[in-house]
Amino acid sequence: LIHTGTGEPALVSALRALGPLQSCREYSMAASAWGRVGNGAQVLALLEQMESAAVPRDAWFYAAAIGALTDSAEPEQALLLFEQMDGEGASMNEFVYCSAIRACGALGWSSAGAERGVERALVLFRSMRPNGVTPNAVAYNALITALGAAGRAAEAVALLDEMGAAGIAPDLVSLHAAIGACGRSVPARCDEAVELLCGMRGRGLTPVTRSYNAALSACAAGGRWREAEALLAEMAAERVPADLISVNCALSAAAKGGKWPHALSLLAQVEQAERM
């Protein structure tokens, strides 16, 4: 494995120590490493190097490169690479599809970009089984995330049931993405977000700070200050640490609900707790 250490300089040193890349596996590791430091240009350069060196690309390399380009904030390039792979008739596996679906979800957080991305994600996801590839939890999670970015909460939540019917247990990532989708829906679906949070233990999952924050964000979006306050109290009772995001969401819920005195009181409580 190539360890990136403190960033790009450490990665450059590690690659130099490794010497010329020889195998597809080495190129795959290098692509993933460049993705972790956000250098998409170097990922594209690896493609050219492989072509010059006549190193054949396999599905694992494509999955790594598509993921690395997405991590480098270049989802369009990632999807162009997927299309190139598809056009070449290269063999696909679930990891290639997962990387491509994740790229679709990263096309943009604007409503237009997210909607365009989720439609492409749905097409890719629904094409997996006809192409002999069974969707795994990562594929479902990527699609739920993409749906959430577009505010399509009903479809995102429905995928949790589809996962169960397929024998795939939703995990923390699944629930966080679905709860987040409820918060980005217009209007926000606060009740559904809280219901999903409360149902996590029944699914064998223990809510963590991020779980509560996703539900608190939905409460903030809907101005549901009572629910936000109850969630903060529940976090304290369950000994789940609240962070700055938790508090900010509760404050936002109170302010949006027109409860400025309550928001100021909550802020004073937080400041007092910090001084203790």
C-alpha positions in Angstrom: 0.0 0.0 0.0 1.1 3.6 -0.7 0.8 5.8 2.4 0.2 9.5 1.7 1.6 10.6 5.0 1.1 14.3 5.5 0.0 15.0 1.9 1.2 15.3 -1.7 5.0 15.7 -0.9 4.9 12.4 1.1 3.1 10.7 -1.7 5.7 11.9 -4.3 8.4 10.5 -2.1 6.6 7.2 -1.7 6.1 6.8 -5.5 9.8 7.6 -6.2 10.8 5.0 -3.6 8.5 2.5 -5.3 10.2 3.1 -8.7 8.6 2.8 -12.1 5.0 1.4 -12.0 4.9 -2.0 -13.6 1.5 -3.7 -13.0 -2.1 -2.7 -13.2 -2.3 -3.3 -9.4 0.5 -0.7 -8.8 -1.2 1.8 -11.0 -4.5 1.2 -9.1 -2.8 1.9 -5.8 -1.2 5.0 -7.2 -4.5 6.3 -8.6 -6.2 5.8 -5.2 -3.3 7.6 -3.5 -3.5 10.6 -5.8 -7.2 10.7 -5.2 -6.6 10.9 -1.4 -4.6 14.1 -2.0 -7.1 15.5 -4.5 -4.8 15.5 -7.6 -7.0 14.5 -10.5 -4.4 15.6 -13.0 -2.0 12.9 -11.8 -4.7 10.3 -12.0 -5.3 11.2 -15.7 -1.5 11.2 -16.2 -1.5 7.6 -15.0 -4.0 6.6 -17.7 -1.6 8.0 -20.3 1.4 6.2 -18.8 -0.5 2.9 -18.8 -1.3 3.4 -22.5 2.3 4.2 -23.4 3.6 1.3 -21.4 0.9 -1.1 -22.9 -0.2 -2.0 -19.4 -3.8 -3.4 -19.7 -6.4 -1.9 -17.4 -8.8 -4.0 -15.4 -12.0 -3.3 -13.6 -10.1 -2.7 -10.3 -8.0 0.0 -11.9 -11.1 1.7 -13.4 -12.9 1.6 -10.1 -9.8 3.2 -8.3 -9.4 5.8 -11.0 -13.0 6.8 -11.2 -13.1 7.1 -7.4 -9.9 9.1 -7.3 -11.2 11.6 -9.9 -14.4 12.0 -7.8 -12.3 12.5 -4.7 -10.4 15.2 -6.6 -13.7 17.1 -7.3 -13.7 16.0 -10.9 -16.8 13.9 -11.2 -17.4 14.8 -14.8 -14.0 13.3 -15.7 -14.8 10.3 -13.6 -18.0 9.6 -15.6 -16.2 10.2 -18.9 -13.7 7.5 -17.9 -16.6 5.2 -17.0 -18.2 5.8 -20.4 -14.8 5.1 -22.1 -14.6 1.9 -20.2 -18.1 0.9 -21.2 -17.4 1.8 -24.8 -14.4 -0.4 -24.8 -16.5 -3.3 -23.6 -14.3 -3.7 -20.6 -15.4 -6.1 -17.8 -17.4 -4.4 -15.1 -17.7 -5.3 -11.4 -19.7 -3.9 -8.5 -16.8 -1.6 -7.5 -16.8 0.1 -10.9 -20.5 0.8 -10.7 -20.2 2.0 -7.1 -17.5 4.5 -8.0 -19.5 5.7 -11.0 -22.7 6.1 -9.0 -20.8 8.0 -6.3 -19.5 10.3 -9.1 -23.0 11.0 -10.2 -23.9 12.1 -6.6 -20.9 14.5 -6.7 -21.9 16.3 -9.9 -23.1 19.3 -7.9 -25.0 20.4 -4.9 -27.0 22.9 -6.9 -30.6 21.6 -7.5 -29.9 21.3 -11.3 -26.6 19.5 -10.9 -27.9 17.2 -8.2 -31.0 16.3 -10.2 -28.9 15.6 -13.3 -26.6 13.5 -11.3 -29.3 11.4 -9.6 -30.9 10.6 -12.9 -27.6 9.2 -14.2 -27.1 7.4 -10.9 -30.5 5.7 -11.2 -29.8 4.6 -14.8 -26.4 3.1 -13.7 -27.9 1.4 -10.7 -30.8 -0.2 -12.5 -28.4 -1.4 -15.2 -26.3 -3.5 -12.8 -28.4 -6.6 -12.6 -29.1 -6.8 -16.4 -25.3 -6.7 -16.8 -24.8 -9.5 -14.4 -23.6 -7.4 -11.5 -25.5 -7.6 -8.1 -25.7 -4.3 -6.2 -24.0 -4.3 -2.8 -24.4 -2.1 0.2 -21.9 0.4 -1.2 -23.9 0.8 -4.4 -27.2 1.3 -2.5 -25.5 3.8 -0.2 -24.1 5.8 -3.1 -27.5 6.0 -4.7 -29.3 7.0 -1.4 -26.7 9.8 -1.1 -27.3 10.9 -4.7 -31.1 10.9 -4.1 -30.6 12.9 -0.9 -28.5 15.5 -2.7 -31.5 16.1 -5.0 -33.9 16.2 -2.1 -35.7 13.1 -3.2 -36.3 11.7 0.3 -39.1 9.4 -0.5 -37.1 7.4 -3.0 -34.0 7.4 -0.7 -36.0 6.0 2.2 -37.7 3.4 0.0 -34.2 2.1 -0.9 -33.7 1.0 2.7 -36.7 -1.4 2.3 -35.4 -2.5 -1.1 -32.0 -3.3 0.6 -33.7 -5.4 3.2 -35.8 -7.3 0.6 -32.5 -8.0 -1.3 -31.0 -9.4 1.9 -28.6 -6.5 2.4 -28.8 -4.9 5.9 -28.7 -1.1 5.8 -25.7 0.2 7.8 -24.8 3.5 9.4 -23.9 5.0 6.1 -27.3 4.0 4.7 -29.3 5.5 7.6 -27.2 8.7 7.7 -27.8 9.2 4.0 -31.5 8.5 4.2 -31.9 10.8 7.3 -29.9 13.5 5.5 -32.2 13.2 2.5 -35.2 13.9 4.7 -33.4 17.1 5.8 -32.7 18.2 2.2 -36.3 17.5 1.0 -38.5 20.6 0.4 -40.2 20.9 2.7 -38.0 19.1 5.2 -39.3 15.8 6.4 -38.4 16.2 10.1 -40.9 13.6 11.4 -39.5 10.9 9.1 -35.9 11.8 9.9 -36.6 11.4 13.6 -38.5 8.2 13.0 -35.5 6.8 11.1 -33.2 7.8 13.9 -35.4 6.2 16.5 -35.6 3.0 14.5 -31.8 2.5 14.2 -31.5 0.4 17.3 -34.3 -1.9 16.0 -32.0 -2.4 13.0 -29.1 -3.4 15.2 -27.4 0.0 14.8 -26.3 2.3 17.6 -26.8 6.0 16.8 -23.7 8.1 17.0 -23.2 11.9 16.9 -23.4 12.0 13.2 -26.8 10.1 13.3 -28.3 12.7 15.6 -26.8 15.6 13.6 -28.5 14.3 10.5 -31.8 14.4 12.3 -31.1 17.7 13.9 -30.3 19.2 10.5 -33.8 18.1 9.3 -35.3 19.8 12.4 -33.3 22.9 11.7 -34.5 23.0 8.1 -38.1 22.7 9.3 -37.8 25.1 12.3 -38.8 22.2 14.6 -37.2 23.5 17.7 -39.1 21.3 20.2 -37.9 18.1 18.4 -34.4 19.5 18.2 -34.3 20.2 21.9 -35.6 16.7 22.6 -32.9 15.2 20.5 -30.2 17.1 22.4 -31.7 15.9 25.6 -31.7 12.3 24.3 -28.0 12.6 23.3 -27.2 13.7 26.8 -29.2 10.8 28.3 -27.6 8.3 25.9 -24.2 9.7 26.5 -23.8 10.5 22.8 -21.5 13.6 22.6 -23.0 16.7 21.0 -20.6 18.7 18.9 -20.7 22.2 17.3 -22.9 20.9 14.5 -25.5 19.5 17.0 -25.7 22.8 18.8 -25.8 24.9 15.7 -28.6 22.8 14.3 -30.6 23.2 17.5 -30.0 27.0 17.5 -31.0 27.2 13.8 -34.2 25.3 14.5 -35.2 27.6 17.3 -34.3 30.7 15.3 -36.2 29.5 12.2 -39.2 28.6 14.4 -39.2 32.2 15.6 -38.2 31.2 19.1 -35.3 33.7 19.6 -35.6 33.8 23.4 -35.3 30.0 23.4 -32.3 30.1 21.0 -30.5 32.7 23.2 -31.2 30.6 26.3 -29.8 27.5 24.6 -26.7 29.4 23.6 -26.2 30.6 27.2 -26.5 27.0 28.4 -23.9 25.9 25.9 -21.5 28.7 26.9 -22.0 27.9 30.6 -21.3 24.2 29.9 -18.1 25.1 28.1 -16.9 27.1 31.1 -17.5 24.2 33.5 
